[in-house]
Amino acid sequence: MTDCIFCRIIKGEIPAKKVFEDDQLLVIEDIAPVAPLHLLLVPKKHIVNALELDPADHPLIGHVFQTAARIVRENGMAEQGFRIVNNNNAGAGQSVFHIHFHLLAGRQLNWPPG
């Protein structure tokens, strides 16, 4: 996708504050954080959202969650709790149509979310 902001960030065309990167995943700081730790975990493969996941993508999604767990442990926030959020379609708050996961930690996260 040439007009996808996350694809452009992955390609290095748009700057972002990188926290982690490997061949499958880019983790960046959210530009409008709602928690002391608010990161975006963005698979490098362009997938619109969970509705487009294929069984071949299962290892990738597992890698997202394992990376999130490692990051909260490294930041000393695992025990207090954290949240991984994935919005799917506009009605759920998805504004960038490239699958990504918000990692939130460092404050009390209430339920139900907004």
N, C-alpha and C positions, 0 to 999 in steps of 0.2 A: 504494500500500500504506500503510495507516494505521499499522500496527504495525512497519514496517521502520525500524530505528534509523538507517540511512543516509538514507532518505527524510526522516526527521524532522530529521536534521542539515542536509540540503540545504535544507529549509524554514525553518531557523533555530529550530526548536523545542527543539533540544538543542545546547548550546554545543560547539564544537570549535576547536582551534587551526588556523586556515586558513593554508595556504601559498600557494595559488593558487585562483582561481575564474574561470570564464568561463561562457558560456551552456550548455556541454555537460558540464563537468567540475568537480569539486571535489577539491582535494588538501588533505589534513589530516595532522597528525602522528598517528602511532599511539599509543594510550594505554599500550601495553606494548611499547616498542621493543626490538628484538633486535640493533640495529646503531646506530652513531652517527647515521646518516641512515636513518630508517624512516618512510616516508610511505605513506598510502593514497590511491590515485588512484581516485576514485569517480565513474563516469558519473552524470549527473543523471537519465538515463532508467532506470527500474527494469527491470532484466533480472536474472533469478534467477542465472544463470551462463552459461558458454560454450555449454551445451547449448541455450540459448534464443536464441542470436544469429541474426539474420536477415541476409541480404546487405545490407540497407539500413543495418545497423549497422557495416559495414566502415570507413567514414570515421571513425566515433566511436572505434573501437579503434585506428586509426592515430593519431588525435589523442592518445589515452592514451600511446602509445609516444613520440610526438614531444615531448609535454610532459615525460615522464620523462627523456628525453635532455637537454632544455633544463635541467631542474632539476639533474641531476648535473653538467652543464657549469658552471652558475652557482655550484655549491658546490665546484668544483675536484676532483670525485671521478670524473670520466669516465675518465681514463687508468688509475687504479688498479683500476677495474672496479666493476660494480654488478650487481644482480640485480632482475628484475621477476618477481614470483610471482603466479600466479592459481590459487587452489584451487577445485575444482569438486566439490561434494557433500561430505557429512560425512566419508566415508572418506578424503578427501584433505585434510581440515582446514578446510573451509568452515564457518564458524560463523554468518556473517551472509549470508543468502540474497538478496543484492543484489550483482551483479557488481562486483568491485573488485580492484585490483592493488596488491600491496605493493612498494614501491621500497626496496631495501636497499643501503646503501653505507657506506664508511668503516671497514671491517674486512675481514679475510680471510674470504671466503665459500667454504667447503669443498664438495666434491662427493663422493658424492651427498648431497643434503640429507636431513634426518630423515624 
